Amino acid sequence: MAYSATLIPGDGIGPEVMDAAVEVVEATGVAFDWDRQEAGMGAYESTGDPLPQATLDSIAETRLAFKGPLTTPVGTGFRSINVRIRQHFDLYANVRPCETLPNTHGPFEGVDLMLYRENTEGLYAGIEYFDERNQIADSINRITRRGSERILRYAFEDAERRGRKRLTLVHKANILKETGGMFLAIGREIAEDHPDIAFDDRIIDNMAMQLVIRPDEYDAIVTTNMFGDILSDLMAGLVGGLGVTGSANIGDDCAVFEAVHGSAPDIAGQGIANPTAVIRSGEMMLRYLGETDAAEAVRKALHDVYSEQANLTRDLGGTASTSDFGARLADRVRAHV
Ligand code: NAD
C-alpha cells in the first residue's frame, strides 16, 4: 500500500532539498503516492495566491503533507503561509527533535532532546488591541483547558512511543499565575495517567540557562506557544542549527512535516543546500505513520554519512552537492532496511 501525501517542493532551495528528501524517504521501501502542489512565492506568481485552494484541498484529502520552505511574499499583505496552514488544519502540536549528528561542531556532544510546543494559542493567538488615544497596546495570552490538555496529552503519548523517560513542563507560573498556573495544573493532572514517565517542571528563564549548560540532564520538554518558539531554536542551536533539525506540525488527524529553515534565496539553484533538515522531517513523517523501522534506517544512515565526513555539504565544511549527499544517504538507508 502506498501512503497518499501532498508534496509541496516550495521556493528557493525547496525543490532541491525536497528532491533529495523524497529520494531518501523512498529508499526505505515505504511507498508514497505524492500529490505535488504549489505554495509560496511560486504559487503567488502563477495563481495570485501563495496558498492556492487546490493545495488546501489536497491536504484536506491526504491529511499528510511534506513541505519545503516557502518564501512569504513581502508587501502583499499576505499572512505567513505556514501559519495559515497550521491554523486551517488545527495543527496544535509542533514537534522538534534535536539530536546531535557527528561532525556538526555544535557546542555539545550527544544531545538528544524532544520539544513539544503548543502551536495555536497563548500570546501568538493574534488577539491584540491598540488604544490609539492612550498609546497602549495589548496582546491577550489566552490559554484554554482544551488547548492545554491536547498538547500535554500528545507530549506524554509521543514521549512514551519514543521511549522517553522524563517530560519537563516549562512555564512562568510564578508570574503568569492564571495562564501558566492552569497549564501547569493540567500537566500535573495528565501526568497521573502516565506513571512510566517522570514528570517535573521548570520556569522558562531557568530552563533556558540549564539547557545551554547541561542539556544532557533533560529528555523531553513541553511548553506553551511563545516559550516553545524560543526554546525550539535555542535547542536547534545546541545541535548545529536550523539546517539539521526537522519539524512537524500535528493535529488530531492531519500532519505537516516541514523545513524549519527558510528558502535561502542566496544559494538557491546552485545545488549546494544541505537537505538534512527536510530529511529529518521525512524521518519524523515515517515515524508518525508507524513506519518505525524505516525511520530508524534514515536516522542510522544520517549518522553513517555524517561520521564519514566525506559527503557533507558546504555549510558543514564539505564539498558534496545536495544531490550527492542525498544519493549517498539513500545508499546507506538501503543498507539499513
Ligand atoms: P533562511 O533560513 O532562508 O536563510 C538564512 C541563511 O541560512 C542563509 O545564508 C542561507 O543560505 C542559509 N541556509 C538556510 N537553509 C540552508 C540549507 N538547507 N543549507 C545551507 N544553508 C542554508 O532565512 P531568511 O534568509 O531569513 O529567509 C528567506 C525566506 O525564507 C524568507 O522569505 C522567509 O520568509 C522564508 N522562511 C520560510 C520558512 C519556512 O517556510 N519554514 C522559515 C523561515 C524563513
Residues whose N, C-alpha, C, O or C-beta is under 5 A from the ligand:
A	BS01	NAD	G68 P69 L70 T71 T72 G243 A259 V260 H261 G262 S263 A264 P265 D266 I267 A273 N274 D315
